[in-house]
């Protein structure tokens, strides 16, 4: 649902004005440009060792939302009336991108080369030896952070959201 709020940087309005919407105006469409900006803003969320384990899938076609609605037992109305559903996934193999992520940070001047080298030598072996349950927990905390940031950025753009945690798992 497009709220009466227009784009804002008013932190108090963004945080205290955010609410979970149960029925959206199906006529409201988020442009690709705005969706890209919202996702970009969301990815500024912190993540453990900056590994950014999140992956997004934007579902905006009526056909895609119809399929998804069958999995969202208690949230079908939200899925079907929303402009888009953004599924947030975690990449459990995100440690494989550590060199690339840290290399980009060095390239952009966010991290000195010696910090990258130190991080890789200390953190990579640690992550490679984490028990699967511990890696799961770290990645899901990071997914929660990016999900909350996504909802706040959407609010700053004047859109309301509804987190959906419950869905039918296909085995």
C-alpha positions in Angstrom: 0.0 0.0 0.0 1.3 3.4 -0.9 1.0 5.4 2.3 0.3 9.1 2.5 4.0 9.4 3.4 6.2 10.6 0.5 9.9 10.0 0.4 11.4 11.1 3.7 14.6 11.1 5.7 12.7 11.7 9.0 14.0 8.8 11.0 11.3 9.0 13.6 8.6 8.9 10.9 10.3 5.9 9.2 10.7 3.9 12.4 7.5 4.8 14.3 5.4 5.1 11.2 6.3 1.6 9.9 3.5 -0.9 10.2 2.5 -4.3 8.7 -0.1 -3.9 6.0 -2.6 -6.7 5.5 -4.3 -5.4 2.3 -2.5 -3.4 -0.3 -3.9 -1.2 -3.1 -3.3 -3.6 -6.1 -3.1 -0.5 -8.4 0.2 0.6 -6.8 3.2 -0.5 -8.7 6.8 0.1 -7.6 9.0 1.0 -10.6 12.1 -1.0 -11.3 14.2 2.1 -10.6 12.7 2.5 -7.2 12.9 -1.2 -6.4 16.6 -1.2 -7.3 17.1 1.8 -5.1 15.2 0.2 -2.2 17.2 -3.1 -2.6 20.5 -1.1 -2.8 19.6 0.7 0.4 18.7 -2.5 2.1 22.1 -4.0 1.3 23.8 -1.3 3.3 22.7 -3.3 6.4 25.6 -4.7 8.4 26.5 -8.4 8.1 29.0 -10.6 9.9 32.4 -9.9 8.6 30.7 -8.1 5.7 29.9 -11.4 4.0 26.5 -10.2 2.8 24.9 -13.6 2.7 21.5 -12.3 1.4 20.0 -13.0 -2.0 16.8 -11.4 -3.2 14.1 -12.7 -5.5 11.5 -10.0 -6.5 8.2 -11.6 -7.4 5.9 -9.1 -9.1 4.1 -10.9 -11.9 0.5 -12.0 -11.2 1.5 -15.6 -12.1 4.4 -15.6 -9.7 2.3 -14.1 -6.9 -0.4 -16.7 -7.5 2.1 -19.5 -7.1 3.6 -17.9 -4.0 0.1 -17.3 -2.5 -0.4 -21.1 -2.2 2.7 -21.2 0.1 1.7 -18.2 2.2 -1.3 -19.8 4.0 -2.0 -16.9 6.4 -0.7 -14.1 4.1 -2.4 -14.8 0.8 -4.1 -11.4 0.6 -0.8 -9.6 1.2 0.9 -11.6 -1.5 -1.8 -11.2 -4.1 -2.4 -7.5 -3.5 1.2 -6.3 -3.1 3.1 -4.5 -5.8 5.9 -7.1 -5.2 7.0 -9.7 -2.8 10.7 -9.7 -2.0 11.9 -13.2 -0.9 15.1 -13.0 1.1 17.3 -16.0 1.0 20.7 -16.8 2.5 23.6 -18.2 0.7 25.1 -20.8 3.0 28.2 -20.8 0.8 28.9 -17.1 1.1 32.4 -17.7 2.4 33.3 -18.6 -1.1 32.9 -14.8 -2.0 35.1 -13.5 0.8 38.0 -12.8 -1.5 35.8 -11.0 -4.0 33.9 -8.9 -1.3 37.1 -7.9 0.5 38.8 -7.2 -2.8 36.0 -4.8 -3.9 36.3 -3.1 -0.5 40.0 -2.5 -1.1 39.3 -1.3 -4.7 36.8 1.2 -3.4 39.1 2.4 -0.7 36.9 1.1 2.2 39.6 -1.3 3.4 43.4 -1.2 3.3 45.1 -4.2 1.6 46.8 -5.3 4.8 43.4 -5.4 6.6 42.0 -7.6 3.8 45.0 -9.9 4.0 44.7 -10.1 7.8 40.9 -10.7 7.6 41.3 -13.4 5.0 44.0 -15.3 6.9 42.0 -15.1 10.2 38.4 -15.2 9.2 38.3 -17.6 6.2 39.6 -20.6 8.1 37.3 -19.8 11.0 34.2 -19.7 8.7 35.3 -22.8 6.8 35.4 -24.7 10.1 32.1 -23.4 11.6 29.6 -26.2 12.3 26.7 -25.9 9.9 24.3 -24.9 12.7 26.5 -22.0 13.8 26.9 -20.8 10.2 23.1 -21.1 9.8 22.6 -18.9 12.8 25.1 -16.2 11.7 23.6 -16.1 8.2 20.0 -15.9 9.5 20.8 -13.1 11.8 22.3 -11.2 8.8 19.2 -12.0 6.8 17.1 -10.5 9.6 19.1 -7.4 9.6 18.8 -6.9 5.8 15.1 -7.7 6.0 14.5 -5.0 8.6 16.6 -2.5 6.7 14.6 -3.4 3.5 11.3 -2.5 5.3 12.7 0.7 6.7 14.1 1.8 3.3 10.7 1.0 1.7 9.0 3.1 4.3 11.4 6.0 3.5 10.2 5.7 -0.1 6.6 5.9 1.1 5.7 2.2 0.9 4.4 0.0 3.7 5.5 -3.6 4.1 4.5 -6.8 5.8 7.1 -9.3 6.8 6.0 -12.9 6.1 7.9 -15.5 8.1 5.4 -18.3 7.9 5.0 -20.3 4.7 4.4 -23.9 3.5 7.7 -25.6 3.0 7.9 -27.9 0.0 10.0 -31.0 0.7 
